[in-house]
């Protein structure tokens, strides 16, 4: 079975739709490297993630990661993120951190925009995506290194019946054609984890805050 083919189960004005929080990664003796967590810790919603990113909880590791950027290798940066940053799988509720562990799809997809020149450029892209009239932005924040954007889009009607990879590709093409924004092509796995950094300018759509 292709678990990427599971369709989202909820659309419209529902604001308490859950997806899975996996927390931090760990050292794997078997793989002899740092790996993401595959054990779900709890289910959370958009408001929870937004408030986490706005809070002080991830501030120290975010600042430390950015201080490492001039001297650390790509592998050291990756290991640090895996070990120090909490992560969620926005695509739905999972019983295990793999595509086969997906139990219920959410109506969200995270599009990554990476390898930007500066945080200022990331902020400009963030504002562009938030203001888009075609696709509703549930969340939008700058990535852990400050040189990328995590765009949490609500799947629009025109792609909700596609499988996950097609949805990721369709929304990536949309922002490419519309704004010239190049999305990361490696984020098309349904069990893709999103690291949660500290971003005091994280955008949360107001509708996700009204029920809190």
C-alpha positions as CSV (number, residue, x, y, z in Angstrom):
1,X,0.0,0.0,0.0
2,X,1.2,3.5,-0.9
3,X,0.7,5.5,2.3
4,X,1.3,8.7,0.5
5,X,-2.0,8.1,-1.2
6,X,-4.0,8.6,2.0
7,X,-6.2,11.6,1.5
8,X,-6.7,14.4,4.1
9,X,-9.7,13.8,6.3
10,X,-10.7,17.3,7.3
11,X,-11.1,20.7,5.6
12,X,-13.1,23.8,6.2
13,X,-13.2,25.7,9.5
14,X,-12.0,22.9,11.8
15,X,-9.1,24.2,13.9
16,X,-8.3,21.4,16.3
17,X,-7.0,18.9,13.8
18,X,-4.2,16.8,15.3
19,X,-0.8,15.6,14.0
20,X,2.0,13.9,15.7
21,X,4.8,15.3,17.9
22,X,7.9,13.1,17.9
23,X,10.3,15.2,20.0
24,X,14.1,15.0,19.7
25,X,16.2,12.5,17.9
26,X,18.9,10.2,19.4
27,X,22.0,8.2,18.8
28,X,21.4,4.9,17.2
29,X,23.9,2.1,18.1
30,X,22.7,0.0,15.1
31,X,23.1,2.8,12.6
32,X,26.0,4.4,14.3
33,X,24.7,7.9,13.8
34,X,22.1,10.3,15.1
35,X,18.6,9.5,13.8
36,X,15.1,11.1,14.2
37,X,12.8,9.8,16.8
38,X,10.3,7.2,15.4
39,X,8.2,7.0,18.6
40,X,5.3,9.4,18.8
41,X,5.0,11.3,22.0
42,X,1.6,13.0,21.7
43,X,-0.7,14.6,19.2
44,X,-0.8,18.4,18.9
45,X,-2.4,21.0,16.7
46,X,-1.5,24.2,14.8
47,X,-1.9,26.5,17.8
48,X,0.3,24.3,19.9
49,X,3.1,24.3,17.4
50,X,2.8,28.1,16.8
51,X,2.9,28.8,20.5
52,X,5.9,26.5,20.9
53,X,7.8,28.3,18.1
54,X,6.9,31.7,19.7
55,X,8.0,30.6,23.2
56,X,11.4,30.5,24.8
57,X,11.5,26.7,24.7
58,X,13.6,26.4,21.6
59,X,15.5,29.6,21.9
60,X,18.8,28.4,23.3
61,X,19.3,25.6,20.7
62,X,18.3,27.9,17.9
63,X,20.8,30.5,18.9
64,X,23.6,27.9,19.4
65,X,22.9,26.4,16.0
66,X,23.2,29.8,14.3
67,X,26.5,30.4,16.1
68,X,27.8,27.1,14.8
69,X,27.2,28.0,11.2
70,X,30.6,29.6,10.4
71,X,32.6,26.7,11.8
72,X,30.5,23.5,11.8
73,X,30.3,21.0,9.0
74,X,27.0,20.2,7.4
75,X,27.0,16.8,9.2
76,X,27.6,18.5,12.6
77,X,24.8,20.9,11.9
78,X,22.5,18.0,11.0
79,X,23.4,16.0,14.1
80,X,22.9,19.0,16.3
81,X,19.4,19.6,14.9
82,X,18.5,15.9,15.3
83,X,19.7,15.8,18.9
84,X,18.5,19.2,20.2
85,X,15.3,20.2,18.2
86,X,11.9,18.8,18.7
87,X,10.0,17.8,15.6
88,X,6.5,17.1,14.4
89,X,5.0,15.2,11.4
90,X,2.5,17.7,10.1
91,X,0.9,15.3,7.6
92,X,-1.2,13.5,10.2
93,X,-1.4,11.2,13.1
94,X,1.3,8.4,13.1
95,X,1.7,5.3,15.2
96,X,5.3,5.1,14.2
97,X,7.7,7.4,12.4
98,X,7.4,5.9,8.9
99,X,5.0,6.2,6.0
100,X,3.5,2.9,7.0
101,X,2.8,4.4,10.5
102,X,0.4,7.0,9.1
103,X,-3.1,6.5,10.5
104,X,-5.0,9.7,9.7
105,X,-4.0,12.4,7.2
106,X,-4.3,16.0,8.2
107,X,-5.1,18.9,5.8
108,X,-1.7,20.4,6.2
109,X,1.5,20.2,4.2
110,X,4.9,21.8,5.0
111,X,6.7,23.3,2.1
112,X,10.4,24.0,2.8
113,X,12.2,26.9,1.2
114,X,15.9,26.5,1.9
115,X,19.4,27.9,1.1
116,X,18.4,31.6,1.2
117,X,21.0,34.4,1.3
118,X,19.9,35.9,4.6
119,X,17.2,35.9,7.3
120,X,15.9,39.2,5.7
121,X,15.2,37.3,2.5
122,X,13.5,34.6,4.6
123,X,11.3,37.2,6.1
124,X,10.3,38.6,2.7
125,X,9.3,35.2,1.5
126,X,7.4,34.6,4.7
127,X,5.4,37.7,4.2
128,X,4.8,36.9,0.5
129,X,3.4,33.4,1.4
130,X,1.2,34.7,4.3
131,X,-0.4,37.3,1.9
132,X,-1.2,34.7,-0.8
133,X,-5.0,34.7,-1.6
134,X,-5.1,31.2,-3.2
135,X,-3.7,29.1,-0.4
136,X,-4.4,29.6,3.3
137,X,-1.3,29.7,5.5
138,X,-1.8,28.0,8.8
139,X,1.7,28.6,10.1
140,X,4.8,30.2,8.7
141,X,8.2,30.6,10.4
142,X,11.9,30.9,9.7
143,X,13.9,27.6,9.7
144,X,16.4,26.7,12.5
145,X,19.4,28.2,10.7
146,X,17.5,31.4,9.7
147,X,18.1,30.8,6.0
148,X,14.9,29.1,5.1
149,X,11.1,29.2,5.6
150,X,8.7,26.6,6.8
151,X,5.4,27.2,5.1
152,X,2.5,25.2,6.7
153,X,-0.2,25.4,4.0
154,X,-3.8,24.3,4.2
155,X,-4.3,22.1,1.2
156,X,-6.6,23.9,-1.3
157,X,-9.5,22.2,-3.0
158,X,-7.6,21.9,-6.3
159,X,-5.1,19.5,-4.8
160,X,-6.8,17.8,-1.9
161,X,-7.5,14.6,-3.9
162,X,-3.9,14.1,-5.0
163,X,-1.5,11.9,-3.1
164,X,1.0,13.5,-0.8
165,X,3.9,13.7,-3.3
166,X,1.6,15.2,-5.9
167,X,0.4,17.8,-3.4
168,X,3.9,18.7,-2.4
169,X,4.9,19.1,-6.1
170,X,1.7,21.0,-7.0
171,X,2.2,23.6,-4.2
172,X,5.9,23.8,-4.9
173,X,5.1,24.6,-8.6
174,X,2.5,27.1,-7.6
175,X,4.8,29.3,-5.5
176,X,7.5,28.8,-8.2
177,X,5.3,30.0,-11.0
178,X,3.6,32.7,-8.9
179,X,6.5,34.2,-7.0
180,X,9.7,32.7,-8.3
181,X,10.2,30.9,-4.9
182,X,12.1,27.6,-5.2
183,X,10.9,24.9,-2.8
184,X,13.1,22.1,-1.5
185,X,12.3,19.0,-3.6
186,X,13.3,16.6,-0.9
187,X,10.4,17.2,1.4
188,X,7.8,15.1,-0.4
189,X,7.7,12.1,2.0
190,X,4.5,11.9,4.0
191,X,6.4,11.2,7.2
192,X,8.7,14.1,6.8
193,X,9.5,15.8,10.1
194,X,9.6,19.5,10.7
195,X,12.1,20.8,13.2
196,X,10.6,23.4,15.6
197,X,13.0,26.4,16.1
198,X,12.4,29.6,18.0
199,X,11.0,32.4,15.9
200,X,9.5,35.4,17.6
201,X,7.9,36.4,14.3
202,X,6.1,33.1,13.7
203,X,2.8,33.6,11.9
204,X,-0.3,31.7,13.2
205,X,-3.5,32.1,11.3
206,X,-5.9,33.9,13.6
207,X,-8.6,31.3,13.3
208,X,-6.3,28.8,15.1
209,X,-6.1,31.1,18.1
210,X,-9.8,31.9,18.6
211,X,-10.7,28.5,20.1
212,X,-7.9,28.6,22.7
